[in-house]
C-alpha cells in the first residue's frame, strides 16, 4: 500500500490517463469541428447534397429571434426544412465563426461558438451557436443547432 501512495504522490496526475485516450481527443475535436464547418459551408455553397450525410432525420434547429413585443420567440425547424430554406436562391450568405469550445464524452459532443452572419457581404446578425452532435456508426452527425441573435455586431471579422 505504501508503494501506491508513493506513486500517487510522485507521478503527476496527467500521466495516470492511458495514452490512447489523450491522443484521440484532439482528433475527435477536429472531426467534430469539421462536421460543424461542413454544415456552415452549406450557407455559402447552397449545396444540399453535400451536407445530407451530416444531419440525422431527427435534427432540429432551435433559433432564438426577436419577438414583435420586444421579447424573444423560439423558432424550431426540422433539419430538412432548415436546409431547404438556406439552399434556395438569394444573395450570398456566409457564417463566420470564432473561438469554438468543444466538449466530447464518448459519442456525444457539444460545440459553443461565436458567429457573425453576413448576407451579401454585410453583417446581418451575430450571436452564439450551440451544436450538439452524436457519433453514429463512426460518423459525427448534427442532432441540434441552437443560436442566439443580436443586431449589434460591429464590422465583419474578416472578408468572406
N, C-alpha and C positions, 0 to 999 in steps of 0.2 A: 504494500500500500504506500510506503514512503517513496518508492520509485515513481509511482504515478503522481503523487503530489509534487515531486521534484520536477518531473516533465511538464506538468501543468504550470508550474511557476516559471520555468525557464524557457519553454518553447512558446513563441508568440502565437496568439490565437489564430492569426491568418493562416498559419501552417497546419492547423487542425483539419481544414476542409480538404477533401480529396481533389487532386489536381484537375481531373476532367471537368468537374463542376465549375471551377474557376475559369477554365479555358473556354467552356461552352457559353457562358453568359454574354460576353461581347459579341459572339457570332449570332446568338439568338436576338440580341438587341438590334443588330444590323439587319437581320431578316424582318423583324417587326417594323422597323423604320422603312425598309424597302417596300413593304406592303402598304404602309400609310402613304408614302410618296407616290406609289403607283396609282393609288386611288385619286390623289390630288392632281396627278397628270391628266386624268380624265377631264377635269375642268378646262385644261389648256388644249388638249388634243380632240376632245369630244368623241373619242373612240370607245364606244360602249363595249365592243367585242374584246378589247384588250384588258378590261377590268372585270369581266364577268366571273372569272375564277377567283377573284379576291374577296367576294362577298358571299354570304350564306343566304339561303332562301328566307331566313328569319331576320336578316339585317334590318336595322331601323336607324333612322336619322332623327334625332330629337333636337330641334332648333329653338332656341330662346329668341324671341323677337319682340320689339316694342308693340304694345297694345295701344289702340286709339285713345284709351283713357289715361295713358301715361304709365301704366303698369307693364307687366311682362306677360306675353302669351306663349304657350308651348305649341309648337307645330311638330307633329310626328308624321314622318313619311316612311313608307316601305323602301327598302334598298332599290327595288325595281323602279318605283315612282321617282325617287331622287335621281337615279341615273338617267331616266328619260328626260327629266327636267333640265339637267346640266348638259345633255348632249344635243339638245335642239339648237337650231341655228341662232346666232346672235353675235354680239360683239365679243372679242376675245376676253376670256376670264382666266386670271392667274391667281392662285392662292400661294402667297409667300409664308413660310413658317420659320421660326427660330426658337432656340432654347428648349428643345424637346426633353422631356423627362420620361424615361421608360422604366416600367416595373414589370417583372416577369416572375410568375410562380408556376412551375410546371408548364401546363398547356394554356395558361391564361396570361394575357398581357394587357397592360394599360399604357397609353401614351397621352401625356398632357403637353400641349404645345401652343405657343402664341402664334397667331396668324393675322395676316392682312389680306383682304380680298380686293384685287384690282379688276375693274371692268373697263376694257378699252384703255388700259394704262393708267387709270385714275383710281385712287383708293376709294372704295365704296363703303367698306366697313372692316372692323377688326374685332379681335377678342381672343378667346382660347378655345381650342378644340380638345375634346376628350374622346379618345378612341379606345374601344375595348375589342380585343382580338382573342381568338381561340386557335390553337394549333390542332387542326383536324386532319387526320391521315398524313401527318408530317408537314402540312402546309398551313401557314398563318392566314386566317380569314377574318375579316372585319365583321363583328357582331353588332356593334352600335357606335354611332358617332353623335356626340352632343356638342353644341357650341354655345358660346355667349356672343353678344352682339353689341358693338359700340360704333358710333359715328365719329368720335373724336380720336382720330388715329394718327395724325401727323402725316408727313410725306412718306412715299414708298420707301421701304427699307433698301431695296435695290431695284434696278431696272428689270422688267420681266424678260 
